[in-house]
Amino acid sequence: MNKSKNIDNSSSGSSFYAELAKQGIALNITVKTETIKEIPKEQIDSTLGLIRENYKLESDASAFYGTAIIMQKGGCNSNKNTNIVIEMQGSKLESKTIGGFIRTKCKNASPRQFCRQIADQIFEIAKHSKTPGNLKVRLEKQYTKQWNEIQDPDKEYWASDFQSSNPNCPDGIKFLIRQNYQETFSKQQKK
């Protein structure tokens, strides 16, 4: 039901839009401020199947577990010089190869978008395997005071770049991840 009152369209542009803005504000509309690319389950399943086949892993669960570890260690970074490699079930899994599989099977989604969709599960695997996030050391050194004030005993497992928009990630960690991102890219732009 439209509760806004009709506005006289004949009034000047600025007063017309000022009235629309006032009515819009009065509606108290909540707006989602961050968009996360939704990757269909079939595409994620297809990616895991390709990873399993390529690396001759025992199951899709093994592929998921290995992918989670690689991404937790920084495998979704776009740095061309970085290739995270882990060994499991007799194979060496590589972030560059897995990232390529994600881009291909998930209709050009980035590895980071892939990770954001399964961020809670990556956190659980990281905690189980005792694999800290790729930003843990940097956040701990660069923001020592703020890092030490965060009381979450699992903070090191949340400290991954793809956790910045996860509603389940502690706010203090999300803040530091975003702060690090802003500072890193402002330094790069100055060069």
C-alpha positions in Angstrom: 0.0 0.0 0.0 1.4 3.4 -1.0 1.4 5.7 2.0 3.1 8.6 0.2 0.9 11.5 -0.8 0.6 12.6 -4.3 3.0 15.4 -5.4 2.1 18.0 -7.9 4.3 17.1 -10.9 3.9 20.7 -12.3 6.1 22.1 -9.5 9.7 22.9 -10.4 12.2 20.0 -10.6 14.1 20.7 -7.4 11.0 21.2 -5.2 9.4 18.1 -6.7 12.5 16.0 -6.0 12.9 17.6 -2.5 9.4 16.4 -1.6 10.1 12.9 -3.0 13.3 12.7 -1.0 11.4 13.8 2.2 8.8 11.2 1.7 11.4 8.5 0.9 13.2 9.3 4.2 10.0 9.1 6.1 9.5 5.5 4.8 12.5 4.3 6.9 13.6 2.0 4.1 16.5 -0.4 4.9 18.9 -0.7 2.0 21.4 -3.5 1.6 24.7 -1.7 1.3 26.8 -4.5 -0.1 26.0 -6.8 -2.9 27.4 -10.3 -2.8 27.3 -12.2 -6.1 25.1 -15.2 -5.6 26.6 -18.3 -7.3 24.2 -21.1 -8.0 24.8 -24.3 -6.1 25.1 -26.3 -9.3 28.1 -24.1 -10.3 29.8 -24.6 -7.0 29.2 -28.4 -7.2 30.5 -28.5 -10.7 33.7 -26.6 -9.6 34.2 -29.0 -6.7 33.8 -31.9 -9.1 36.4 -30.5 -11.4 38.8 -29.9 -8.5 38.2 -33.5 -7.3 38.8 -34.9 -10.8 41.8 -32.8 -11.6 43.6 -33.5 -8.3 42.3 -37.1 -8.0 40.9 -36.5 -4.6 38.7 -39.0 -2.8 35.5 -36.9 -2.8 33.8 -33.5 -3.3 34.2 -33.1 0.5 38.0 -33.4 0.1 37.9 -30.9 -2.7 35.8 -28.5 -0.6 38.2 -28.9 2.4 41.3 -28.4 0.3 39.8 -25.4 -1.5 38.8 -23.8 1.9 42.4 -24.2 3.3 43.9 -22.6 0.2 41.5 -19.7 0.2 42.0 -19.2 3.9 45.8 -18.9 3.3 45.2 -16.2 0.7 44.3 -18.1 -2.4 41.7 -15.7 -3.5 44.2 -12.8 -3.8 44.7 -11.6 -7.3 48.4 -11.1 -6.9 50.0 -12.7 -10.0 53.1 -13.7 -8.1 51.4 -15.6 -5.4 50.4 -19.3 -5.8 49.3 -21.0 -2.5 50.1 -24.7 -2.7 49.0 -27.4 -0.2 49.6 -31.1 -0.3 46.7 -33.5 0.6 45.7 -37.0 -0.4 48.8 -37.3 -2.6 48.2 -34.2 -4.6 49.5 -30.7 -4.6 46.5 -28.3 -4.9 47.4 -24.8 -6.2 45.4 -21.6 -5.8 46.0 -20.4 -9.4 44.5 -23.6 -10.8 41.6 -23.7 -8.4 41.0 -20.0 -9.1 40.8 -20.7 -12.8 38.3 -23.5 -12.2 36.2 -21.1 -10.1 36.2 -18.5 -12.8 35.3 -21.0 -15.5 32.6 -23.1 -13.7 31.1 -20.2 -11.7 30.4 -18.0 -14.8 33.2 -15.6 -14.2 32.8 -15.2 -10.5 36.0 -14.3 -8.8 37.6 -16.6 -6.2 36.8 -13.9 -3.6 33.1 -14.0 -4.5 33.2 -17.8 -4.3 34.7 -17.5 -0.8 32.2 -14.9 0.4 29.4 -17.3 -0.4 30.9 -20.1 1.7 32.7 -17.9 4.2 31.1 -19.5 7.3 32.1 -23.0 6.1 35.7 -21.9 5.4 35.8 -20.4 8.9 34.7 -23.8 10.4 37.3 -25.7 8.3 40.0 -23.2 9.2 39.2 -23.5 12.9 39.2 -27.3 12.7 42.6 -27.4 10.8 44.0 -24.5 12.9 44.7 -22.5 9.8 44.7 -18.7 10.6 43.4 -16.3 8.0 45.8 -14.7 5.5 45.5 -11.3 7.2 46.1 -12.5 10.8 49.7 -11.5 11.1 49.2 -8.2 9.3 46.2 -7.2 11.4 48.0 -8.3 14.6 51.1 -6.2 13.8 49.5 -3.2 12.1 46.6 -2.7 14.5 48.1 -4.3 17.7 45.9 -2.3 20.2 42.6 -2.9 18.3 43.5 -6.6 17.6 44.2 -7.2 21.3 40.9 -5.6 22.3 38.9 -8.1 20.3 37.9 -10.8 22.8 36.8 -13.5 20.3 39.0 -16.6 20.9 38.6 -17.5 17.2 39.6 -14.2 15.8 42.7 -15.5 13.9 40.4 -17.8 11.9 38.1 -14.9 10.9 41.1 -12.8 9.7 40.7 -13.5 6.0 40.1 -10.8 3.3 36.9 -12.4 2.1 35.3 -12.2 5.6 34.8 -8.4 5.4 31.1 -8.6 4.6 30.2 -11.7 6.5 27.4 -10.9 9.1 28.8 -13.7 11.3 32.3 -12.3 11.4 32.9 -10.2 14.6 32.5 -6.5 13.9 36.0 -5.7 15.2 37.6 -8.1 12.8 35.5 -6.8 9.8 36.5 -3.3 10.7 40.2 -4.1 10.7 39.9 -6.1 7.4 38.2 -3.1 5.8 40.7 -0.7 7.3 43.6 -2.7 6.0 42.0 -2.9 2.5 41.5 0.9 2.4 45.0 1.7 3.6 46.6 -0.9 1.2 44.8 0.5 -1.8 45.3 4.1 -0.9 49.0 3.5 -0.8 48.9 1.7 -4.1 47.1 4.7 -5.7 49.7 7.1 -4.5 52.5 5.2 -6.3 
